[in-house]
């Protein structure tokens, strides 16, 4: 029975992602964002429970990737599609550019599954962080409508995020082998700083969290490589 607990959590991630897709197509992008958060929670605990119960399996790994493809691949693509559809340049075809996010998320997940360098950390931006950034844009739009309604900006964001997904930038994973400060100093500092930003700025903090995540990772691995 315990072998199925991680898979059940992965399926819950998938279900939440499917619900988020429905919300996104309906234009309820705020509810889609909350669905992403729920998917992220299930995504964290499926891996955590698999390690805790020592029941990791090839099937669980494949199921996790398939669930992530919906929650952190298709869903952010739909959100970007809707944002472009509501942008200041009206065209029946332009919004489909948003699905480049989905395509590059698939490439990123496929690369992750076969890249032996990514057993502990990531090479390229992980799909959950990319998705959190994309779903934060509708919330920022409420305060800065002219900015997020810019077609040029949205297309530029799409291209940038697609590049980050398949880039060779090394990003640290937020999985903890232990809770010792010395072994996880960079992760703890990042999480504390992120929590403060989110507490103050809510969803609008996500772009700053993304920048912090990438810059901290670059500094962390550059420092370690010089030791």
C-alpha positions as CSV (number, residue, x, y, z in Angstrom):
1,X,0.0,0.0,0.0
2,X,2.7,2.4,0.9
3,X,4.3,2.0,-2.6
4,X,1.2,3.8,-4.0
5,X,1.4,6.8,-1.8
6,X,3.9,8.8,-4.0
7,X,2.0,7.8,-7.1
8,X,-1.3,9.0,-5.6
9,X,0.3,12.3,-4.7
10,X,1.6,12.6,-8.3
11,X,-1.9,11.9,-9.6
12,X,-3.2,14.6,-7.4
13,X,-0.6,17.0,-9.0
14,X,-1.9,15.9,-12.4
15,X,-5.6,16.5,-11.4
16,X,-4.8,19.9,-10.0
17,X,-3.0,20.8,-13.2
18,X,-6.0,19.7,-15.3
19,X,-8.3,21.8,-13.2
20,X,-5.9,24.7,-13.6
21,X,-6.0,24.3,-17.4
22,X,-9.8,24.5,-17.4
23,X,-9.6,27.7,-15.3
24,X,-7.0,29.2,-17.7
25,X,-9.0,28.5,-20.8
26,X,-12.0,30.2,-19.1
27,X,-9.9,33.3,-18.4
28,X,-9.8,32.7,-14.7
29,X,-6.1,33.1,-14.5
30,X,-6.0,33.8,-10.8
31,X,-7.7,30.4,-10.1
32,X,-5.3,28.8,-12.5
33,X,-2.4,30.2,-10.4
34,X,-3.8,28.7,-7.2
35,X,-4.1,25.4,-9.0
36,X,-0.4,25.6,-9.9
37,X,0.5,26.2,-6.2
38,X,-1.5,23.1,-5.2
39,X,0.2,21.1,-8.0
40,X,3.6,22.3,-6.7
41,X,2.8,21.1,-3.2
42,X,1.8,17.7,-4.4
43,X,4.9,17.6,-6.7
44,X,7.2,18.3,-3.7
45,X,5.6,15.7,-1.4
46,X,5.5,12.9,-4.0
47,X,9.2,12.9,-4.3
48,X,9.6,13.5,-0.5
49,X,7.4,10.6,0.3
50,X,9.1,8.3,-2.2
51,X,12.5,9.0,-0.5
52,X,11.0,8.8,3.0
53,X,9.3,5.4,2.3
54,X,12.2,4.2,0.1
55,X,9.7,3.3,-2.7
56,X,11.2,5.1,-5.7
57,X,10.4,3.3,-8.9
58,X,10.9,3.8,-12.7
59,X,7.1,4.0,-13.1
60,X,6.9,6.8,-10.5
61,X,9.6,8.7,-12.3
62,X,7.8,8.5,-15.6
63,X,4.4,9.3,-14.0
64,X,6.0,12.4,-12.3
65,X,7.2,13.7,-15.7
66,X,3.8,13.1,-17.3
67,X,2.0,15.0,-14.5
68,X,4.6,17.8,-14.6
69,X,4.0,18.1,-18.4
70,X,0.4,19.1,-17.7
71,X,0.8,21.1,-14.5
72,X,4.1,22.8,-15.4
73,X,4.1,22.6,-19.2
74,X,0.7,22.8,-20.8
75,X,-0.9,25.0,-18.1
76,X,1.7,27.8,-18.3
77,X,1.4,27.7,-22.1
78,X,-2.4,28.2,-21.8
79,X,-1.8,31.1,-19.4
80,X,0.6,32.8,-21.8
81,X,-1.9,32.1,-24.7
82,X,-4.6,33.9,-22.8
83,X,-2.3,36.8,-21.9
84,X,-1.3,37.3,-25.5
85,X,-5.0,36.9,-26.6
86,X,-5.8,39.9,-24.3
87,X,-2.7,41.9,-25.2
88,X,-2.6,45.2,-27.2
89,X,-1.9,43.6,-30.6
90,X,-4.9,41.8,-31.8
91,X,-4.3,38.8,-34.1
92,X,-6.0,35.4,-34.3
93,X,-2.6,33.7,-34.6
94,X,-0.3,35.6,-32.3
95,X,-1.5,34.0,-29.0
96,X,-0.3,30.6,-30.2
97,X,3.2,31.8,-29.5
98,X,2.4,31.1,-25.9
99,X,2.5,27.4,-26.5
100,X,6.3,27.7,-27.1
101,X,6.3,27.5,-23.3
102,X,4.7,24.1,-23.5
103,X,7.0,22.8,-26.2
104,X,10.2,23.9,-24.4
105,X,8.9,22.6,-21.1
106,X,8.5,19.2,-22.8
107,X,12.1,19.5,-24.1
108,X,13.3,20.5,-20.7
109,X,11.6,17.5,-19.0
110,X,12.9,15.1,-21.6
111,X,16.4,16.4,-21.2
112,X,16.1,16.1,-17.4
113,X,15.1,12.4,-17.7
114,X,18.2,11.4,-19.7
115,X,20.8,13.9,-18.4
116,X,22.9,12.2,-15.8
117,X,24.3,15.5,-14.7
118,X,20.9,16.4,-13.1
119,X,20.7,13.8,-10.4
120,X,21.3,16.4,-7.6
121,X,20.8,19.8,-9.3
122,X,19.3,21.2,-12.5
123,X,20.8,22.2,-15.8
124,X,18.4,24.9,-17.0
125,X,15.5,26.4,-15.2
126,X,13.1,23.8,-13.7
127,X,9.5,23.8,-15.0
128,X,7.8,24.5,-11.6
129,X,9.7,27.8,-11.2
130,X,9.1,28.8,-14.8
131,X,5.4,28.1,-14.3
132,X,5.2,30.1,-11.0
133,X,6.7,33.1,-12.9
134,X,4.2,32.8,-15.8
135,X,1.2,32.5,-13.6
136,X,2.3,35.5,-11.5
137,X,2.0,37.8,-14.6
138,X,-1.9,38.1,-14.4
139,X,-1.5,39.3,-10.8
140,X,1.1,41.9,-11.7
141,X,-1.2,42.9,-14.6
142,X,-3.8,44.2,-12.1
143,X,-1.3,46.8,-10.8
144,X,0.5,47.4,-14.1
145,X,-2.0,46.7,-16.9
146,X,-0.2,48.7,-19.6
147,X,3.1,46.8,-18.9
148,X,1.7,43.2,-19.0
149,X,-0.7,44.1,-21.8
150,X,2.3,44.8,-24.0
151,X,2.6,42.2,-26.7
152,X,6.2,42.9,-27.2
153,X,7.0,42.3,-23.6
154,X,4.9,39.0,-23.4
155,X,6.6,37.7,-26.5
156,X,10.0,38.6,-25.1
157,X,9.2,36.9,-21.8
158,X,8.1,33.8,-23.8
159,X,11.4,33.7,-25.7
160,X,13.5,34.3,-22.6
161,X,11.8,31.6,-20.5
162,X,12.0,29.1,-23.4
163,X,15.8,29.7,-23.5
164,X,16.2,29.4,-19.7
165,X,14.3,26.1,-19.7
166,X,16.9,24.5,-22.0
167,X,19.9,26.6,-21.1
168,X,23.1,25.2,-19.6
169,X,22.8,27.3,-16.5
170,X,23.2,25.2,-13.4
171,X,20.4,25.7,-10.9
172,X,20.4,24.2,-7.4
173,X,17.6,21.9,-6.4
174,X,15.4,22.6,-3.3
175,X,15.5,19.0,-2.3
176,X,17.2,18.6,1.1
177,X,19.4,15.6,1.9
178,X,19.5,16.8,5.5
179,X,18.4,19.9,7.4
180,X,21.9,20.9,8.5
181,X,22.6,24.6,7.9
182,X,26.2,24.1,6.8
183,X,25.2,21.7,4.0
184,X,22.2,23.8,2.8
185,X,23.2,27.4,3.6
186,X,22.5,28.7,0.1
187,X,19.1,27.0,0.0
188,X,18.1,28.3,3.4
189,X,19.1,31.8,2.6
190,X,17.2,31.7,-0.7
191,X,14.0,30.3,1.0
192,X,14.1,32.9,3.8
193,X,14.6,35.8,1.3
194,X,11.9,34.4,-0.9
195,X,9.5,34.1,2.0
196,X,10.0,37.7,3.0
197,X,9.5,38.9,-0.6
198,X,6.3,36.9,-1.0
199,X,5.0,38.0,2.4
200,X,5.4,41.6,1.3
201,X,4.6,41.5,-2.4
202,X,2.4,38.4,-2.7
203,X,2.4,37.0,-6.3
204,X,4.2,40.2,-7.6
205,X,7.3,38.9,-5.7
206,X,7.7,35.9,-8.1
207,X,9.8,37.7,-10.8
208,X,12.2,38.9,-8.0
209,X,12.3,35.4,-6.6
210,X,13.1,34.0,-10.0
211,X,16.0,36.5,-10.5
212,X,17.2,35.7,-7.0
213,X,17.0,31.9,-7.7
214,X,19.1,32.2,-10.9
215,X,21.6,34.7,-9.5
216,X,22.1,32.8,-6.3
217,X,22.6,29.5,-8.2
218,X,25.2,31.0,-10.4
219,X,27.1,32.5,-7.5
220,X,26.8,29.2,-5.5
221,X,28.2,27.0,-8.2
222,X,30.9,29.5,-9.2
223,X,32.0,29.6,-5.6
224,X,32.0,25.8,-5.3
225,X,33.9,25.4,-8.5
226,X,36.7,27.7,-7.3
227,X,37.2,25.8,-4.0
